[in-house]
Amino acid sequence: MTPVHDRTAWLQGGKAVCLQPPTRVDRIWRLVLLGPPGSGKGTQAELLAHSLGACALSTGDVFRAARGHPAPPGSAMAVAQEQMARGELVTDNSVLALIRERGRCLRCSGGFMLDGFPRTLAQAEAIDALLVAENLQLDAVVSYELPTPEIIARLSGRRTCPACKSVFHVETCPPKREAVCDRCGGALVQREDDRPEAIQVRLEAYQSATVPLAAHYQKKGLLFPISAAGLPAEILARTLDALAIRVLGL
């Protein structure tokens, strides 16, 4: 049976609770997912959620859900919203405080996969301390890897519908009519950050932050590099095989 994940508490924080109880799982998994833009990390998070029963917890989803919804005064989300409104990056301390507000999600009996946090060594050290305080331990840090030319090809070919948010690719998943959304008929566009020159800047920023982060988890024996080449089902199979062999010893 496919697990049903309700992330109400994760997306809203505060006193919010999930309406759907976590699905019973044979083993609780607690993972961190890393990967550059275009590696398909978000897709793998959803596939792993169905395969392992763990809930995919994305900080990006939290911020997107918070847009246009006033946060309680003094909350971590209110502080983060103020920073974003000023055009600033949300600080490490603010993101960590936001996750602390959602501590019940880290203790979920279904397990979790953190997607989008940590992004830096400082954030990794902070989440390490938070998990120790919660008496929790990571099972693995899955790092999806893909050569830069393949990442640029994936992202530069992506086309998005501003109206319904559907995503297509000019080569691997083209719309039935060129530049027209199959779902709503809207005009498809290429996002500014999907242009090759912007992608290169994003990748350089990711690499500068992630190299020390990966080294941190490598020293702990938690880092699992996984090739992100191929179809999503193939990448999922590689991930599950690595977890079964290196964590479960199967």
N, C-alpha and C positions, 0 to 999 in steps of 0.2 A: 504494500500500500504506500502511495506517495505521501511523504510527510506534509502536513499543512502548517505553514509558518505564519503567525500573526505577530508583526513587529510593532504593535501599538506602543508598548512601553519604550521601545528603542527610539521610535520616531518622535514621540511626544515628551518623554522624560517625566520628571516630577512624580506625581502620584498615579500616572496612567498605568494601566495593567493590560496585558494581552487578553483578548477575548477568547482566543482559541488556545486551550492548554497545549503545552509542548507534546509532540508525539513521543511515545515510548521508544527508546532506542536500545540496541544491544550493547553499545559502547558509546560513552560520551566522548566527543572529540572537541578539543579546544585548539584552534588553528589561527595563524596569521597568514594572510595571503599578500604576496608582493608581486609586482610586475609593472613594467613600463606602460605608458599609453599605447594602445594597440595590441597588447599581448593577449587580450581576451580574458583578463582576470575576472571581470564582472560576470561574464558568461559562465566561467568555471565556478564562481561562487554559487550561482544559482543551481548548476548541475550537481555540485557537491552537497548542497543543501538537500536535494532530493535523494541523493545516494547515501549520505551519512546520517541524515536527520538533524544535523546541526543548523542553527539559524545564521544566515548571512547578515552580519551587522556592518553596514557601511556608513561612515561618517558623512560621506557625500550625500547619501539619501536623507540623513538627518537635516542637513543644511537646506536641501531642496524642499523638504517637507515644511520647514520653518518659514520659508518665504511667504510674506503676506499674513502670517499668523503671529499676533503679539505674544511674546514669551512673558512668563511671570516676572515682575520686577525683581532684580537681584539674582536671577537664575543665571547659570552658565550660558544658556542659550541667549538670554537677553544681552549679555556682554558680547557674545559672538556676533549677534545681529548688529550691535552698535559698531563693532570693528568692520564688518562687511559694508555697512552703510557709509562708512568713511572711506571705503575703497582700500582698506588694509587687509592683509592676510590675517586669518584667525591665529592667535598666538598658541604656542605649545601648551601653555598653562590653561588657556580657555578650552582647548579641545580636551585636555585631560580632565578638567572640571566637568565638562559635558558628559564624558564617559563615566565619571564617578556618580553623576546624577542618575545614570542608568545601570548602576551596579547590579541590580537584580537580573539584568540581561546576561552579565558575565557569570552569574550563578545559576543560570537556566539549566534545568535538568536535561534539556536536549542538546546542550553544548553550544558552541559558537564558532564563527569564523570572522575575524576582524579584517575588513576590507577598507583600505584607505587610511589606516592608522595601525601602527606607527609609520611615519614617513621619514623620520630622522633618528639619529642615534640618541639624542636627548629624549625624544618621545619613547623610544624603545626602553630606555632605562627607567623612565617614569612608569610605563605600563608594567615592567617587571616588578617594580615596587608595589604597584596597585594589586597585582595578582598575588604577590606574597601576602599582602594585608588581607586579601580575601581567601587565603589558603587554597589558591588555585595554581595550576601548573599547565604551561603550554605543552601540547604533544608534538607540534611541528610548525615550522615556518616554510611554507611552500612558495618558492620564487620562480615565477614563470619567465622564461628567457627566450628572446627572439632577436635575430640579427637586425641591425638598424635598417638596411635596405628593405627588408620584409615589413617592418613596422611602418615605414614611410609609404610603401605600396598599399598597405591595409588602410591607413588613415586617410591618405590623399584621395583614395577612391571612394570614400564614404560620402553619402548624401543623406541629408536629414530633412524631415518635414517639420517646419516650424509649428504647424497647426496641431498635428496629432502625435508628434515626436517619433514617428516611425523612422527606422534607419535602413538604408539600402547601400549597396556597393556596386559601382559601375561594372565590375567584372564578376565578382562571386555571387552577388545577389541583386541583379539589376531590376528596376521596376518594369512592369509590362509596357508602359509608355515612357519614353525617355523624359527624365526630369519631372515626372508626374507621380505623385504618391498613389500607390495601389489602394490604400485604405480610405483616404478621404478626398483624393483628387487635388490636393494642394501642390504647390510648386516646390520641388526639392531644391535644397541649397547646399553649398559646401560651407561648413563652418570656418570662420577665420583661423581657428587653431588647428584645423585639419589641412591647411596649406603646407607644402613641404618645408618652407623656411620656418614656419611657426613650429612644426613638428620637431625639427632639429633642435630648436631652443628648448622645447619641453623635454626632449630626451636628455640633453646635456644637464638640465636642472635635476632630472630624476637620477641620473648616474652620479652626480656629485653628492647627492644626499644618500643614495642607496648603497654605495660601496662600503662606507663604514658601518651602515646598518646591517648589511649582509655579513660582514666580518664579525660583528657582535654576535649574531646568531650562529655563525659557523663555529665560533669558540665554544658555544654552549652545546654544540652537537645537534642543533635543531633545524639547520638549514637544509632544505631539500630542493635543489635546482631541477626544474622540469622544463623540457623543451615545449614551447608554445606553438610549434609548427604543426600544420595539419588541421584536420577537422576537429570541432569541439569534442566529439565523442572519443576521438583518438587521444586527445590531451587529457580528458577525464580518465580514461583507462590507464594512462601513464601515472597519473596522480594517485589513483587508487592502488595501483600495483606498488608504488613507492611507499605509501603509507602502510600497506599490508606487510611489506618485506622489512622496512626499517623501523617501524614502530611496533607492529604486532609480532614480528619475527616469523611470519608465515612463509 
